[in-house]
Amino acid sequence: MVRKYVFTAAALLLLIATAACASPATELSPAVGTEGEAPSPDVPAVKPPDGAAETAALTAEPVSAGTLLPGMSAKSTRGHVWAEPAIDGDAVAIALAVATLGDHVHFEVLDGERVVGFIGYFCDDEFCVRADYCPLCHAERIESGWSLLVCRSCGVTFDTFTGESEGGTANFPSGTVPYTTDGGRITMSLADLLEAHARTVAGEDTLLEEPEVVEDDDDGDTSWPRCCRR
């Protein structure tokens, strides 16, 4: 009787082993997350939608306080540099070292109680400043790609120097904001910046109001005093 049970148990074990070998093997390949990190086993790996990489780049983590350069704003991220302007009366200065960290720099100033934003970049060795304002869709998402400005909201592109848009649908005002460089700083006029921003929003043709031309009706006469000339 004991021998019968032994043979029966051995037969059952052999049957189980045969069934296990006949089952198809399942290949387990761990999904790789961002920067090589494996995601949680409870979360399935999903292919990111189109444009997700760009969105991730625009929402990069802030730069740690220990790596901020003097004059760099805490709003800076690893993909977008923000300057913290030093304002003294009408003078607005940003650090040259911060302005040259990437292909462009963002900064903000106060217009009364309202914050207005700007983007600055070098074009043909000239520092150009534009309002962070799209003349076409009116969004405040202007970025620079070295050779072009682009609105990240509507996708329209602009010439970095002339401000003309692709297809001429809407243009930035022509001209530049005057500046000086001294002591490692780029200094501009607060009044000029606010005027440039206001004229961009208003759709003006020029960035700053052009000075009035005074006509000379004296036919080149330089004598003085003119009232006494006979």
C-alpha positions in Angstrom: 0.0 0.0 0.0 2.8 2.4 0.9 4.6 1.6 -2.4 1.3 2.4 -4.2 1.1 5.9 -2.6 4.8 6.6 -3.4 4.3 5.8 -7.1 1.1 7.9 -7.2 2.9 11.0 -5.7 5.9 10.6 -8.1 3.5 10.5 -11.0 1.8 13.7 -9.9 5.1 15.5 -9.5 6.2 14.4 -13.0 2.9 15.7 -14.4 3.3 19.1 -12.8 6.9 19.5 -14.0 5.8 18.6 -17.5 3.1 21.2 -17.5 5.4 23.9 -16.3 7.9 23.2 -19.0 5.2 23.3 -21.7 4.1 26.8 -20.6 5.5 29.6 -22.7 8.2 31.7 -21.0 7.4 35.4 -20.3 10.3 37.7 -20.9 10.5 40.5 -18.3 12.4 43.6 -19.5 12.5 46.4 -16.9 11.2 49.7 -18.3 13.7 52.6 -18.0 12.4 55.9 -16.6 13.9 59.4 -16.9 17.7 59.5 -16.7 18.0 55.7 -16.4 15.8 55.4 -13.3 13.4 52.4 -13.2 9.8 53.4 -12.6 7.7 52.0 -9.9 6.6 48.3 -10.6 3.0 49.4 -10.1 3.1 52.0 -12.9 3.2 50.7 -16.5 5.6 52.3 -18.9 3.7 54.6 -21.3 5.1 56.3 -24.4 5.1 60.0 -23.8 2.8 62.0 -26.2 4.2 64.2 -28.9 5.7 67.4 -27.5 6.3 66.0 -24.1 10.0 66.4 -24.4 9.6 70.1 -25.2 7.2 70.5 -22.3 9.6 68.9 -19.9 12.4 71.2 -21.1 10.3 74.2 -20.5 9.5 73.0 -17.0 13.0 72.1 -15.9 13.9 72.1 -12.2 15.0 75.4 -10.7 18.8 75.9 -10.4 19.8 75.3 -6.8 20.7 78.4 -4.7 24.3 77.2 -4.4 24.9 77.4 -8.1 23.3 80.8 -8.8 25.8 83.4 -10.1 25.7 87.0 -8.8 23.0 88.7 -10.6 21.1 85.5 -11.5 17.5 85.2 -10.5 16.2 82.3 -8.4 13.6 81.8 -11.3 16.4 80.4 -13.4 16.1 76.8 -14.5 18.6 74.5 -16.2 17.2 75.5 -19.6 16.2 79.1 -19.0 18.4 81.9 -17.5 16.8 84.7 -15.6 18.7 87.8 -14.5 17.9 89.8 -11.3 18.3 93.4 -12.5 19.8 96.0 -10.2 17.7 99.2 -10.5 19.0 102.5 -9.4 16.7 105.4 -10.3 16.3 105.2 -14.1 19.3 102.8 -14.5 18.5 99.0 -15.0 21.6 96.8 -14.9 22.0 93.1 -15.5 25.2 91.1 -15.0 27.0 90.5 -18.3 28.1 87.1 -17.0 24.5 86.1 -16.6 23.4 87.5 -19.9 26.0 85.4 -21.8 25.3 82.1 -20.0 23.0 81.0 -22.8 21.6 82.2 -26.1 19.2 84.5 -24.3 18.3 85.9 -20.9 15.0 86.8 -19.3 14.4 89.7 -16.8 11.5 91.6 -15.3 11.0 95.2 -14.1 8.1 96.9 -12.4 5.8 99.3 -14.3 4.0 100.8 -11.4 2.4 97.8 -9.7 2.6 95.6 -12.8 5.5 93.3 -13.7 6.6 93.4 -17.3 9.0 90.9 -18.8 11.8 91.1 -21.4 14.1 88.9 -23.3 17.7 89.9 -24.1 20.2 88.3 -26.5 23.3 89.2 -28.5 22.8 89.7 -32.3 25.9 90.6 -34.3 27.7 91.6 -31.1 24.8 93.9 -30.2 22.7 93.3 -27.1 19.0 93.4 -28.2 16.1 93.6 -25.9 12.5 92.7 -26.8 9.3 92.7 -24.8 8.3 89.2 -23.7 5.1 89.6 -25.7 4.0 88.0 -28.9 2.7 90.6 -31.4 0.6 87.9 -33.0 -1.1 86.0 -30.2 -0.2 88.3 -27.3 1.2 85.5 -25.2 4.2 86.1 -22.9 6.2 83.0 -24.0 9.0 84.4 -26.3 12.2 82.4 -26.5 15.4 82.6 -28.6 16.9 80.0 -30.8 20.1 81.9 -31.8 18.9 82.9 -35.3 15.2 83.4 -34.6 12.8 84.4 -31.9 9.9 82.1 -31.4 6.6 82.3 -29.6 6.1 79.0 -27.7 2.4 79.6 -27.6 1.5 80.1 -31.3 4.8 79.0 -32.9 5.4 82.2 -35.0 9.0 83.1 -35.5 10.7 86.5 -35.7 14.0 87.8 -37.1 16.2 88.5 -34.1 17.5 91.8 -35.4 14.6 93.3 -37.4 11.8 91.8 -35.4 9.9 90.9 -38.6 7.7 87.8 -38.3 7.7 84.8 -40.7 5.2 85.7 -43.4 4.8 89.3 -42.1 1.7 88.4 -40.1 2.8 90.5 -37.1 6.1 92.2 -36.4 8.0 93.4 -33.4 8.6 97.2 -33.6 11.9 98.1 -35.3 14.8 99.5 -33.4 16.7 98.6 -30.2 16.9 99.8 -26.6 20.1 101.8 -26.0 22.5 100.3 -23.5 26.0 100.6 -22.2 28.5 98.0 -20.9 30.7 98.9 -18.0 32.1 97.0 -15.0 30.7 93.6 -16.2 27.1 95.0 -16.4 24.7 95.9 -19.2 22.9 99.1 -18.2 19.7 100.3 -19.8 17.1 103.1 -19.1 14.0 102.0 -17.2 12.0 104.6 -19.1 13.2 103.2 -22.4 12.4 99.7 -21.4 8.8 100.6 -20.3 8.3 102.6 -23.5 9.5 99.7 -25.6 7.2 97.3 -23.9 4.2 99.6 -24.2 4.8 100.3 -27.8 5.2 96.5 -28.5 1.9 95.8 -26.9 0.3 98.7 -28.8 1.6 97.4 -32.1 3.7 100.5 -32.9 6.2 100.4 -35.8 9.2 101.6 -33.8 10.4 100.4 -30.5 11.1 103.9 -29.1 9.5 107.1 -30.2 11.7 108.8 -32.8 13.0 112.3 -31.9 11.3 115.2 -33.6 13.3 116.5 -36.6 13.8 120.3 -36.4 14.0 121.9 -39.8 16.6 124.5 -40.5 15.2 127.5 -42.3 18.3 129.6 -42.2 19.9 128.2 -45.3 23.1 127.4 -43.5 23.5 130.8 -41.9 25.6 130.4 -38.7 26.2 134.1 -37.9 25.3 135.3 -34.4 23.2 137.1 -33.4 21.0 136.5 -36.4 18.5 139.1 -35.3 21.1 141.9 -35.8 22.3 140.8 -39.2 21.9 143.4 -41.9 
